[in-house]
Amino acid sequence: MKDAAIHVENVSASYRKNTVLEGVTFQVQPGSLTGIVGPNGAGKSTLLKTMLCLHPALTGSVTFFNQPFKKIKKRIGYVPQRGSVDWDFPTNALDVVTMGLYGQIGWLKRPSKEHKQRAWEALKKMGMEEFANRQISQLSGGQQQRVFLARALVQDADIYFMDEPLAGVDAATEQAIMTILKELKMKGKTVMVVHHDLQTVTDYFDHVLFLNGKVIAHGNTNHVFTKENLAKTYGGSIQWVKEGSQHVVHSIE
Ligand SMILES: Nc1ncnc2c1ncn2[C@@H]1O[C@H](COP(=O)(O)OP(=O)(O)OP(=O)(O)O)[C@@H](O)[C@H]1O
């Protein structure tokens, strides 16, 4: 067995007295594309934040390629939930993407022409080059999401965490983002994505982590994405609907 890209052991987290995560343990292999699913309030965003030291863990440990976050943070990319970002911050799309390079540039140094060129290329890859000089507050939600993806890409990380990158984007943006995520996986990168659309889990992800305060199930999508695990995770808040000859799952939260 290869060294785990991510090893989470017995992690618990809370907001004041409200325990949100309890005894979360799992390992993720390099080169996998994992969907994190669970109902609203299950702790999915908190899990990402705790792994990235943006929220304190009460217990447990998290390592990436056997190293703590602090030692390896330049190799980790994060796309936060769109709603958690201050989009009024006065900056343009190209500068947001260039920020993804600050680990390499150094915070007090100015980006070189080559850095700007790399940022521009990442924007281009996301089909956003014509918006390079546009203030981020003047982009649509899907365009903002593409800019954040470009920022993560330019970083050329080994591990990526993305919090609902597909929320509220149109079908074309969804396909563009999924193409990029599958390319990252093909290059051997490890990607974990918080995801809400249960219908696309089997198409999009090779692994799935069912979370509801604790890990309900985790593993290869073909083995783990079952009615039983969906019921254990969502309780009564899912429905099976007959579409043609198949039953398809819908979340009704
Ligand atoms: N900053 C905060 N202060 C207090 N409670 C919080 C805070 N952030 C989240 N919570 C609570 O922690 C729980 C888990 O929230 P979290 O955002 O991690 O869930 P989630 O699974 O990502 O939910 P969703 O699918 O709705 O985005 C919820 O009950 C939420 O109300």
The ligand as a Gaussian input file, in Angstrom:
#p B3LYP/6-31G(d) Opt

LIG

0 1
 N      -18.443000      29.806000      12.752000
 C      -19.349000      29.016000      13.329000
 N      -19.791000      29.273000      14.565000
 C      -20.699000      28.462000      15.186000
 N      -21.223000      27.358000      14.607000
 C      -20.823000      27.061000      13.359000
 C      -19.870000      27.869000      12.663000
 N      -19.653000      27.315000      11.439000
 C      -20.440000      26.219000      11.383000
 N      -21.139000      26.057000      12.535000
 C      -22.076000      24.958000      12.860000
 O      -21.366000      23.735000      12.753000
 C      -22.159000      22.739000      12.114000
 C      -21.432000      22.200000      10.925000
 O      -21.298000      23.231000       9.958000
 P      -20.540000      23.017000       8.586000
 O      -20.576000      24.319000       7.850000
 O      -19.224000      22.395000       8.821000
 O      -21.491000      21.934000       7.883000
 P      -21.590000      21.489000       6.364000
 O      -21.722000      20.010000       6.358000
 O      -20.470000      22.074000       5.575000
 O      -22.991000      22.152000       5.967000
 P      -23.598000      22.661000       4.562000
 O      -23.822000      21.462000       3.714000
 O      -24.881000      23.290000       4.991000
 O      -22.612000      23.654000       3.961000
 C      -23.503000      23.398000      11.823000
 O      -24.399000      23.058000      12.831000
 C      -23.190000      24.879000      11.825000
 O      -24.329000      25.622000      12.221000

